[in-house]
């Protein structure tokens, strides 16, 4: 009489308490070491440099207002704009009237001008809510300058839509992922950014902070399991390698971290900053999201393949998972390139408009920094795939012995010869010894 065996969930299989305890001890040791490092490196609020907000000086404040009307004019043909205080180039400007909604002058009418550096025809319209710099002038009245748009509502609406969709589609796991985002933001705002501003090694701060973030986020979003631990090990390898490659690549390429006015302004505000180290640190932080995605996917792929191929050897399991990993590598590398190209789009457009050669463009300070960041992140990402796969195969449930959990039932041959044959389901459960299906990828 024949019988068959079904496969349970991905994490099914005999419990492995000894392995779980061992891995728990390793992860606990890493977490404790990370916590101690964070405690030692934790920035004192007194050491974090602070500069005066230019829009919060004596007699100067920021208010919100609603635009009621505007009259466009050509900046290149009139002298209405004070070029000393509001530099302009030929283009569209406007005289604007707005109702002030906050501050001492709430309820009053504000009049100000927009020039071609902060106004493009059609960008500002009646009904728009804007943020204005309000300053006192002679006679107790106020003058105004445009600072920015009020974007609180659209940003909040998008965040709510995102959170609702993640919760509805991802359910409990989605809610924990949202909690992971909160943990990440808290870590960045309270440890990573202040720590770098105090003048400590940006790369060390980034590595320690990233390790703590990944330990918390992975187990929050994916649960405490051996599978998640294998993804964590692959992620930690990726962080360590990216940090080392970033340090070497930054120094080798002579990236100074001073490629824009904002960089120079930051250094003027905090002279103790290690700008070159910030470039390397940014490579670690920027690659975390894609790195996490790749390692979790590879670990999950190994567990799914083990459930579908319970008799496959470790080597065959590794080869199968790497076929999935190769596709993921290709798409993830494109993701990195597109992400960095998008972040440097303005610089790239400006350089292209100058009609500079491709080699000249790629080796310029502004673009070279993004090129090195992309290449370092991509190399770390590519190497994390086989490393994570190896960890996952090592820690996944071992291959099952085809005859260990069944009786050697034998059926009588239908030919009447008296010979016995294996049950009908045997071939379904057990691959032919010494054979495997040849795939096109093996050619």
RAJOJO-V216595 format. One record per residue. SS is DSSP state (a for helix, b for strand, c for the rest). PSI is psi in whole degrees, -180 to 180 (NA if undefined). Layout:
{{SS	PSI} {SS	PSI}}
This chain:
{{c	129} {c	160} {c	159} {c	166} {c	128} {c	163} {c	136} {c	-159} {c	170} {c	-42} {c	11} {c	170} {c	170} {c	140} {c	146} {c	70} {a	-35} {a	-44} {a	-42} {a	-41} {a	-40} {a	-48} {a	-38} {a	-40} {a	-40} {a	-48} {a	-40} {a	-41} {a	-42} {a	-42} {a	-42} {a	-44} {a	-41} {a	-43} {a	-41} {a	-43} {a	-41} {a	-39} {a	-40} {a	-40} {a	-5} {c	126} {c	138} {c	138} {a	-28} {a	-22} {a	-11} {c	118} {c	142} {c	137} {c	163} {c	129} {c	122} {c	-15} {c	17} {c	26} {c	-177} {c	126} {c	3} {b	134} {b	174} {b	133} {b	162} {b	146} {b	162} {b	127} {b	131} {b	-32} {b	158} {b	146} {b	101} {b	150} {b	166} {b	117} {c	-29} {c	-8} {c	4} {c	161} {c	24} {c	-26} {c	131} {c	103} {c	-14} {c	-40} {c	-24} {c	84} {c	138} {c	163} {c	167} {c	132} {c	-163} {b	131} {b	179} {b	145} {b	126} {b	142} {b	136} {b	153} {b	121} {b	135} {c	-17} {c	167} {c	-173} {c	-31} {c	22} {c	133} {c	-13} {c	171} {b	132} {b	138} {b	131} {b	173} {b	147} {b	133} {c	-177} {c	-11} {c	-19} {c	10} {c	129} {c	132} {c	128} {c	-13} {c	-44} {c	135} {c	162} {c	136} {c	-15} {c	141} {b	128} {b	161} {b	126} {b	148} {b	121} {b	128} {b	150} {b	141} {c	178} {a	145} {a	4} {a	1} {c	-179} {b	148} {b	160} {b	149} {b	146} {b	135} {b	-49} {b	176} {b	156} {c	114} {c	13} {a	-47} {a	-51} {a	-37} {a	-43} {a	-40} {a	-44} {a	-40} {a	-40} {a	-45} {a	-45} {a	-48} {a	-41} {a	-44} {a	-42} {a	-41} {a	-39} {a	-44} {a	-42} {a	-16} {a	-135} {a	-40} {a	-36} {a	-40} {a	-41} {a	-32} {a	-40} {a	-40} {a	-36} {a	-37} {a	-42} {a	-43} {a	-42} {a	-47} {a	-41} {a	-44} {a	-41} {a	-44} {a	-26} {a	-22} {a	-58} {a	-58} {a	-49} {a	-37} {a	-42} {a	-40} {a	-26} {c	-6} {c	3} {c	168} {c	114} {a	-38} {a	-41} {a	-44} {a	-43} {a	-42} {a	-47} {a	-47} {a	-42} {a	-40} {a	-47} {a	-42} {a	-46} {a	-38} {a	-45} {a	-47} {a	-43} {a	-47} {a	-29} {a	-49} {a	-31} {a	1} {c	162} {c	112} {c	167} {a	-35} {a	-47} {a	-37} {a	-38} {a	-38} {a	-38} {a	-45} {a	-43} {a	-38} {a	-42} {a	-37} {a	-46} {a	-41} {a	-47} {a	-44} {a	-43} {a	-39} {a	-47} {a	-47} {a	-36} {a	-41} {a	-46} {a	-46} {a	-39} {a	-45} {a	-42} {a	-37} {c	1} {c	45} {c	123} {c	-19} {c	5} {c	84} {c	1} {c	170} {a	-35} {a	-38} {a	-45} {a	-39} {a	-41} {a	-43} {a	-35} {a	-34} {a	-38} {c	82} {c	-21} {c	-3} {c	143} {c	90} {a	-38} {a	-38} {a	-31} {a	-36} {a	-48} {a	-40} {a	-37} {a	-29} {a	-38} {a	-48} {a	-43} {a	-32} {c	-2} {a	-44} {a	-51} {a	-39} {a	-45} {a	-43} {a	-45} {a	-46} {a	-41} {a	-42} {a	-43} {a	-42} {a	-44} {a	-38} {a	-41} {a	-44} {a	-41} {a	-42} {a	-38} {a	-39} {a	-34} {a	-24} {c	69} {c	-20} {c	-2} {c	145} {c	166} {a	-40} {a	-43} {a	-37} {a	-42} {a	-45} {a	-42} {a	-45} {a	-35} {a	-27} {a	-38} {a	-42} {a	-35} {a	-41} {a	-39} {a	-36} {a	-48} {a	-49} {a	-35} {a	-37} {a	-42} {a	-39} {a	-44} {a	-46} {a	-46} {a	-39} {a	-46} {a	-36} {a	-39} {a	-39} {a	-25} {c	21} {a	-45} {a	-45} {a	-43} {a	-40} {a	-41} {a	-44} {a	-39} {a	-39} {a	-28} {c	-4} {c	44} {c	153} {c	158} {a	-46} {a	-41} {a	-39} {a	-48} {a	-27} {c	0} {c	154} {a	-42} {a	-46} {a	-37} {a	-37} {a	-41} {a	-35} {a	-47} {a	-42} {a	-42} {a	-46} {a	-43} {a	-46} {a	-39} {a	-40} {a	-46} {a	-38} {a	-46} {a	-45} {a	-28} {a	-25} {a	-56} {a	-34} {a	-47} {a	-41} {a	-42} {a	-44} {a	-45} {a	-43} {a	-39} {a	-39} {a	-13} {c	162} {c	137} {c	163} {c	141} {c	146} {c	120} {c	-27} {c	5} {c	-29} {c	26} {c	157} {c	144} {c	60} {c	140} {b	142} {b	152} {b	137} {c	134} {c	-15} {c	-13} {c	7} {c	-10} {c	-7} {c	156} {b	155} {b	156} {b	155} {c	162} {c	-32} {c	-8} {a	-44} {a	-29} {a	-32} {a	-23} {c	124} {c	153} {c	135} {c	132} {c	5} {c	149} {c	156} {c	133} {c	125} {c	156} {a	-33} {a	-22} {a	-13} {c	NA}}
